[in-house]
Amino acid sequence: MKIPADDPRLKIKSVTINGERMPFEDAKISIMAPGLTFAANVFEGLRAYWNEEKQELFVFRMDDHLKRLLDSMKLLRFGEHPSIDILREHLLEDIRANGYKEDIYIRLQAFVDEWGNMTAKDPVSTSIVSYPRPRTDAFLTGRNFAVSSWRRLDDNASPPRAKAAGNYVNSRLAGMEAKESGYGGAIILTAAGKVSEGPGGCIFLTRNGVLITPGVTSGILESITRDSILRMAAEAGQGAETRDVDRTELYIADEIFYCGTGQEITPIVSVDRVPVGDGMPGKITKALQALYDNQVRDIAPEHQDWRTPVYRNQEDYLT
Ligand SMILES: Cc1ncc(COP(=O)(O)O)c(C=O)c1O
């Protein structure tokens, strides 16, 4: 297959499998891996942001992502796997080996490899792929969303709290439906009809100046971006509620946005063709985007422990 000239793959010097660096083309998994057939695969998507002035790349909330990966492995009952210290080292080494000086995305996966049945726990392999990923235009322009006809997974069926590959069948169905109907994204409701989240990110809305987001028992992934937003809002004196959200609140909200590592804070400017507010990205959304950008790029001094410098020593940075 011909790779387009602007494909990020062309900038990858090496990827990492079980701590070993190799060209992307050489990184393979077994066709009998339970991680492939039975979705015995958990993963994380992280971002690292380039600060031009400081000539440094900062991984955002790296340890929180690694901790969530370990939680996902525990939920799926994985066998022996690398420790958080080893994973941290492999991740930073992977980025350094590629020498990126721009915003990047990192996909870290852990999966049951080689040969086995549905309940196999071992051997657990890990893969790390880092590649350039600039911010999308939708950060400024926003996107049109639709409420999906698909319902969100349930904690007692395929727990969304685990960032497990199998959960993304539900996300894919909702995402494909929205895309094929001409929308930029989907909002998925729980079986009880309350707002849950999108295929790959959480949902926030504002009503009468108050920020609102569904709670962690609404079938969502416990998003690190969502947590950062709630904490930044509290520090800025922005009122916020985590509670059940009705579908009809989406149609009368003043502002709505979608959040996650990939989409950062993307304004949602309409839902089911009903304009959100005046159909433009809202004031609170824009204020949160600015706070977020200052955090991820190490412009704001607070929360230094949210950022891990890639090329400089972490100890020097924190002191
Ligand atoms: C289903 C789902 N919800 C929420 C999120 C946002 O999580 P985070 O902010 O930790 O990236 C993601 C992305 O990882 C996701 O896939």
The ligand as an SDF file (V2000), in Angstrom:
LIG
                    3D

 16 16  0  0  0  0  0  0  0  0999 V2000
  -14.0510    6.2970   25.3110 C   0  0  0  0  0  0  0  0  0  0  0  0
  -13.1480    7.3910   25.7730 C   0  0  0  0  0  0  0  0  0  0  0  0
  -13.5980    8.2630   26.6860 N   0  0  0  0  0  0  0  0  0  0  0  0
  -12.8310    9.2660   27.1280 C   0  0  0  0  0  0  0  0  0  0  0  0
  -11.5560    9.4610   26.6540 C   0  0  0  0  0  0  0  0  0  0  0  0
  -10.7290   10.5800   27.1620 C   0  0  0  0  0  0  0  0  0  0  0  0
   -9.7640   10.1010   28.0580 O   0  0  0  0  0  0  0  0  0  0  0  0
   -8.4410   10.8850   28.3010 P   0  0  0  0  0  0  0  0  0  0  0  0
   -8.8100   12.2820   28.6400 O   0  0  0  0  0  0  0  0  0  0  0  0
   -7.8030   10.1990   29.4630 O   0  0  0  0  0  0  0  0  0  0  0  0
   -7.6440   10.7930   27.0580 O   0  0  0  0  0  0  0  0  0  0  0  0
  -11.0430    8.5790   25.6910 C   0  0  0  0  0  0  0  0  0  0  0  0
   -9.7040    8.7480   25.1650 C   0  0  0  0  0  0  0  0  0  0  0  0
   -8.7750    8.1610   25.6350 O   0  0  0  0  0  0  0  0  0  0  0  0
  -11.8490    7.5110   25.2540 C   0  0  0  0  0  0  0  0  0  0  0  0
  -11.3990    6.6560   24.3420 O   0  0  0  0  0  0  0  0  0  0  0  0
  1  2  1  0
  2  3  1  0
  2 15  2  0
  3  4  2  0
  4  5  1  0
  5  6  1  0
  5 12  2  0
  6  7  1  0
  7  8  1  0
  8  9  2  0
  8 10  1  0
  8 11  1  0
 12 13  1  0
 12 15  1  0
 13 14  2  0
 15 16  1  0
M  END
$$$$
